[in-house]
Amino acid sequence: MAARVSPVFRDLELSLSAHLSERRRSEKLAAFALEKITEAKIANGRDGELARHRQIVDGREGAALTSVKPEGVIVARFDLLREVLDWIGDMLVKSSPTASGRYAKSHVLYVDGEPFSGEGPLPDGKVYSFSNVQPYARRIEYGWSPKAPDGVFEAVATVAARKFGNVAKIKFGFFPLVGAAQLDKWADKTGAKPGRRKLKAAALDEWRRRQPTIFVRPY
């Protein structure tokens, strides 16, 4: 069994052959599960904290390990991706300029391009991304705010990639954001252009909607 859990959801299914008494089989199974779960919690912990997990014993979530049946199954489910996304979301808010608070409240998590409120179970997806719906987010990324002279998104993405590189591929980039009311309204009215470059209408519209983005692709 690997010391570090690489997939987003990794079940540790533990069972034991029947050659002891029922009581001893249960005890050994529980002890083996505790050892392996502890190893996984340490290996996947961050900043001195153990990784969180859901414990399922014979189909009963939260049951004690010692209650396992002699031929039972213990599952420890580590939701590592949710931890990564929670950390990135928190860091984006903490790193945001706080003049009005509007920018900090405008970070949005997308799952395969669809906004996710953060409530309820995390939907399955191939690409999770964070962006900001305020039109001036790109200016902030270029150091426009003295409260964030080095920007926000790229700095957070760089640290996240180092911390969680075993869970997901994390990169920073710019991506056209469509469907955000604030950004759409601005893009439809602005006369902003990319320097001296001449772009056709479709390319110019896309350029105006390009926002700093953190991409998270689970392995």
C-alpha positions in Angstrom: 0.0 0.0 0.0 1.4 3.4 -1.0 2.5 5.7 1.8 1.0 8.7 0.1 -2.5 8.7 -1.4 -2.4 10.2 -4.9 -6.0 10.0 -6.2 -8.6 12.4 -5.2 -10.7 9.8 -3.5 -8.7 6.8 -2.3 -10.5 3.9 -0.4 -8.4 1.8 1.8 -10.3 -1.5 1.9 -8.9 -3.7 4.6 -9.8 -7.4 5.2 -8.3 -10.4 6.8 -8.2 -14.1 6.1 -10.2 -16.4 8.4 -7.9 -18.5 10.4 -8.3 -17.1 13.9 -11.3 -16.8 16.2 -13.9 -14.3 15.3 -12.9 -12.0 18.1 -9.2 -12.1 17.2 -10.0 -11.5 13.5 -12.0 -8.4 14.4 -9.2 -7.1 16.6 -6.5 -7.7 14.1 -8.5 -6.1 11.3 -9.2 -3.0 13.4 -5.5 -2.7 14.4 -4.3 -3.1 10.9 -6.9 -0.5 9.7 -5.8 2.0 12.4 -2.1 1.6 11.4 -2.7 2.2 7.7 -5.2 5.0 8.2 -2.8 6.8 10.5 0.0 6.5 8.0 -2.3 8.0 5.3 -3.4 10.8 7.6 0.2 11.7 8.3 1.4 11.4 4.7 -1.4 13.6 3.4 -1.4 16.1 6.2 -0.6 19.8 5.6 1.3 22.2 7.8 1.5 19.8 10.8 -2.2 18.9 10.6 -3.4 15.4 9.9 -5.5 14.9 6.8 -9.2 14.6 7.3 -11.1 11.4 6.4 -14.5 9.7 6.6 -14.5 6.3 8.3 -16.9 3.6 7.2 -17.0 0.3 9.1 -19.1 -2.4 7.5 -21.2 0.2 5.7 -21.7 2.3 8.9 -20.2 5.8 8.6 -18.5 7.0 11.8 -18.6 3.6 13.5 -15.7 2.6 15.7 -13.0 0.5 14.1 -13.3 -2.1 16.9 -16.9 -2.7 15.9 -15.8 -4.3 12.6 -17.0 -7.8 11.9 -14.5 -10.7 11.5 -15.1 -10.7 7.7 -16.0 -7.0 7.5 -14.6 -4.1 5.5 -13.2 -0.8 6.8 -13.0 2.1 4.4 -11.1 5.4 5.0 -12.1 8.0 2.4 -9.8 11.0 2.0 -11.4 13.9 0.2 -8.1 15.5 -0.7 -9.3 17.6 -3.6 -11.9 19.4 -1.4 -9.0 20.3 1.0 -7.0 21.7 -1.9 -9.9 23.8 -3.2 -10.9 25.1 0.2 -7.3 26.2 0.8 -7.0 28.0 -2.5 -10.4 29.7 -2.0 -9.3 30.8 1.5 -6.0 32.1 0.3 -7.5 34.1 -2.5 -9.7 35.9 0.0 -6.9 36.5 2.4 -4.6 37.8 -0.3 -7.2 40.2 -1.8 -7.1 44.0 -1.6 -9.6 45.1 0.9 -10.5 48.7 -0.2 -14.2 47.9 -0.5 -14.3 44.1 -0.1 -16.0 43.7 -3.5 -13.0 42.0 -5.1 -12.6 39.5 -2.3 -16.3 38.5 -2.5 -16.1 38.0 -6.3 -13.9 34.9 -6.4 -15.8 32.1 -8.0 -15.1 28.3 -8.2 -16.0 26.6 -11.5 -16.4 22.9 -12.2 -15.9 22.2 -15.9 -16.9 25.7 -16.6 -20.0 25.8 -14.4 -20.0 27.9 -11.2 -20.2 26.0 -7.9 -21.5 27.7 -4.8 -19.5 25.5 -2.4 -22.6 24.1 -0.8 -23.1 20.4 -0.7 -20.9 17.6 -2.1 -18.2 18.6 -4.6 -19.3 17.7 -8.1 -17.1 15.4 -10.2 -15.2 17.2 -12.8 -12.1 17.2 -15.0 -11.0 20.8 -14.4 -11.7 23.0 -11.4 -10.9 26.6 -11.7 -11.0 29.8 -9.7 -11.6 33.2 -11.3 -12.8 36.6 -10.3 -15.9 38.2 -12.0 -14.8 41.9 -11.4 -13.6 43.6 -14.6 -10.6 45.0 -12.8 -9.3 41.6 -11.7 -6.7 41.6 -14.4 -5.4 45.0 -13.4 -5.0 43.8 -9.9 -3.0 40.8 -11.1 -0.6 43.3 -12.9 0.0 45.1 -9.6 -2.6 47.9 -9.9 -3.4 47.8 -6.2 -0.7 48.9 -3.7 -2.3 46.4 -1.3 -1.4 43.5 -3.7 1.6 44.7 -5.6 2.5 41.2 -6.7 -1.0 40.3 -7.8 -3.2 37.6 -6.2 -3.9 34.6 -8.4 -0.5 33.8 -9.7 1.0 34.0 -6.2 -1.6 31.7 -4.7 -1.3 29.2 -7.6 2.5 29.0 -7.1 2.2 28.2 -3.4 -0.7 25.8 -4.0 1.3 23.9 -6.7 4.1 23.3 -4.2 1.8 22.2 -1.3 -0.6 20.0 -3.2 1.4 18.8 -6.2 0.8 15.2 -5.3 -3.0 15.6 -5.4 -3.6 17.8 -8.5 -1.8 19.7 -11.3 -2.2 23.4 -10.4 -1.4 26.2 -12.8 -2.1 29.9 -13.3 -3.2 31.5 -16.5 -5.7 33.9 -18.2 -9.0 32.5 -19.5 -12.0 34.2 -21.1 -14.8 34.2 -18.6 -18.3 34.1 -20.1 -21.6 34.5 -18.2 -20.5 36.7 -15.4 -22.9 39.7 -15.4 -20.4 42.3 -14.2 -17.7 41.3 -16.7 -20.2 40.9 -19.6 -21.6 44.3 -19.0 -18.1 45.9 -18.9 -16.9 44.0 -22.0 -19.9 45.0 -24.0 -19.3 48.7 -23.3 -15.6 49.2 -22.9 -13.3 50.5 -25.6 -10.2 48.8 -24.0 -7.8 47.3 -26.5 -4.6 45.3 -26.2 -2.0 48.0 -26.9 -1.3 48.5 -30.5 -2.4 45.1 -31.6 -5.3 44.9 -34.0 -7.8 42.1 -33.3 -10.9 41.0 -35.1 -14.2 41.5 -33.3 -14.4 38.0 -31.9 -10.8 37.9 -30.7 -11.1 41.4 -29.1 -14.3 40.3 -27.3 -12.5 37.2 -25.9 -9.5 39.4 -24.9 -11.7 41.7 -22.9 -13.1 38.7 -21.0 -9.8 37.1 -20.1 -9.4 36.9 -16.3 -6.7 35.6 -14.1 -7.5 32.0 -13.4 -6.2 29.1 -11.2 -6.7 25.7 -12.9 -6.8 22.6 -10.7 -6.7 19.3 -12.6 -6.9 16.2 -10.3 -4.7 13.2 -11.1 
